Amino acid sequence: MSKLSSVVLKLAASTKYKYLILNYGVRFNTYSFPLRISELANGLEKKGYEINPRLPFPRPPVSYGASGTIARKGKTVVGVDTQEQSLTVADISLKSAMDTFDEIVSVLKEDYRINLDSLVGVYEFAVQCEIGTEKPAYETVAKNVKLPILNQIEGILESKLWPIGLRFSGADMKFNSANWFDFSIEPNFERNDSYFVTITYRNAKKEESRSFVESFEERVDKILALINE
């Protein structure tokens, strides 16, 4: 077994992901918001969700604008923004977020013959999580994240410098395009015993989006193993 593989296995066994932000959802490719809020609310209510009491009741069977929380079940929150053309699930668990999204797709198809996937322009995933480490996070990043240009900057500033994080995106990707990701890892400076991992990810293809989300923790484990070598 390689050194990296052993580090990955050790991290995976001990790593606990504390999700501070976890959103999975879609932006639609239609001219106007393609769902009636009443259909979404009624469908979720049947599945045991608590509907936002601010929604009008009886719920009119017409389209109208909305922004914010539609329904909640435990730590799972379903929200929409009709102006931004978005439908989002916020949660504290990857599996729960994905299961809830699948439940929404299913109930809309069964009750209203709406094929949600056919309306999607892009799938979105946004996360910020804190991940503990046994090594001092700041010093570990400073040691293992190599930035050759830093030597020249040290000469300009006349001071020894350390990189304080790692941030990257996909090569040749454009921020305003359907496919994009922005990934960063920073030490928790206050405690120096964990990392903050933040990612914004978009993909127009459902299968690629699902694959990335479902393997997110495994991928992060491997990246952290490189930093912790």
N, C-alpha and C positions, 0 to 999 in steps of 0.2 A: 504493500500500500504506500502511495506517495505521501510526502509530508503534507501537501495541500489537502489530500483526501482525508487524512487523519484529523486535520484541523477542522474541516467541514463537518465531519461526523461528531467531533467534540462540541462544536458550536451548536449543531442541530439538536443534540441531546440536552444542552443546558440553556439554550436561548428561549427567552420568553418575549413575545411581541406584545407591547402595550400600545394599542391603536388610539391615537389622539384624534385623528381625522381618518375616516374611511368612507369614501363615496364611490358607488358604482352606478352608472346609468347611461342614458343616451341623449343625443340631440337629434331631433327629427329632420327629415329632408323635405318636409312639406311646406307649402306657403304659409299656412296657418296651423295652429296647434291641432293635431289630428284626433285628439281624444276629448270626449265630454267629461268634465270633472265629475258629473253625477255618475257616469258609468264606472269610472275608476273608483270613486268612493263606495258605490254600492257593491262592487266586486270585492273590494278589500274588507268591507264590513262583513260580508258573508264568510270571509276567512278568519274572522275574529279580531280584526284590527279596530282600534278606537279611532273614530273619525273626528277630525278637527271640528269642535263645536261652532266655529266661526263660519263654516260652510252653510249656505242657506238650506233650510229644510221647511217644507218638502223640497227636494233637489230638483230644480227645473231641468227638463230633458233638452236643454239647448247648450250651445257653446258659450262660455264666458271666460274672461281672463282671471288668472289666479297666479299667486306667487307665494311659495312657502310650503309648510307642512300640510299634507292631505290626511295622512293617517299614521298611527303609531301602534306598535305592539312590542311591549318590553323596551329593549334598547334599539329597536329597529324603527327607522323613520322614513316614510315615503313622501317625497316632495316633488313639486312641479314648478316650472316657471314658463307660463304660456308665451311670454314675450321672447324669452331665450330659447324656446322650443325644446325644453329639457324635462326629463323625468329621471329622478335620482333616488337611490336607496342609500341611506346613511346608517352605519352600523358600527359595532365594535368587533366584528368577526367576519373574516373573508367568506367563510362558508355560509353564514347566515345571510349576508348581503346578496350572494349569488342565488341562494335558495329563494329569497324574497323576490328577486327580479324574475326568476323563472315562474314563481307563483303568479306574478302580475301578468306575464305573457300568457300563462295558461288560462287564467280567469277571464281575460279579455277575449281570448279566442273562443272559449266555451260559451260564455254568456252573450257576447256581442258580435261574434264572427269577425273580430279584428285581428289581423295578422300583424302584430307589433313589429316583428323583425323586418317586414317589407317597408316599413315607414322610417326606418332608422338611417340617418346620414352618417353618424359616427358614434362609437361606443367610447365612454370616458371612464377613467379610473383615477382617483386622487387619494393619496395616502400620506399621512405623517405618523410615524410610529417611533417609539423609544425602545431600544434593544440594549439590554445589559451586557457588560463585558467584565471579565476578571482582570484585564489589563487596564492601566491608566489610559483612557481614551485619547486625550489630547496628545500625550507623548507618543502613543502608538501611531496615530495619524501623521504626526510630524516626522516620524522616523521612516515610514513606509510609503508615503505619498511623495513621489519624486517629481519635482518641478525644476528642470535645469535652468530656466530663466531666473529662478530665485537667487542664484549666485550673483547675477549681474545687478539685480535689484538691491541686494545686500550692499554692494559697492556704492550704489547711488545713495542709499539711505544711511550708509555707514553704521549698519546694525545687523546683528545676527537675526535671521528670520526663520519662522516655521510655517508651513502650510497648515491651515486650520480646518480644512475640509476638502471634499472631493465633489465636483459637480460636472455633469456631462449630459449631452443630448445626442440623438441619432445623427450620424453624418449626413449632410445634405438635406436634412429635414427643415421645413419652414414652419415657424410658429403658427402661422395662420392656415396651415394645411390640415387636412383630415388626419394624417398620420404624424404623430409628434410625441416625444417624451422628454421630460426634464427630470433628472435624477440627481439627488444630492445626499451626501453623508457628512454629518458634522458631529464633533464630540459634544456631550453635555458638559459645558464648561463649568457650571456651578458644582456639579458632583464628580465629574471626571470618571464616572463608572458606567457610562452608557453612551450610545450613539443615537442621534436623531436622523432617521431616514425619511426623506420626502420625495415623492414622485408624482408627477402629472403625466398621464398617459392617455393618448387617443389613438384609435384605429378604426378604419372604416369597415373592417372585416370582423364579423362576430367570432369566428373560430380562432383567429389570431388573438383577439382581445381576451377571450376566455382562457386560452392557453397561457397567456402572460399572467393573468390574474391568479389562476389556479396554481401556478408555479412561482408566484411572487416571493414567498418566504424562502423557498429553496434557492432561488437566484440570489437573494440578499445574503443568505448564509454563505454562499460561495464567494461573494464580493468581500464580505467581512472577514472570511478566512484569509483572503489575500492580504488584507490590511493587517491582520493579526499574526501573520507568519513571522 
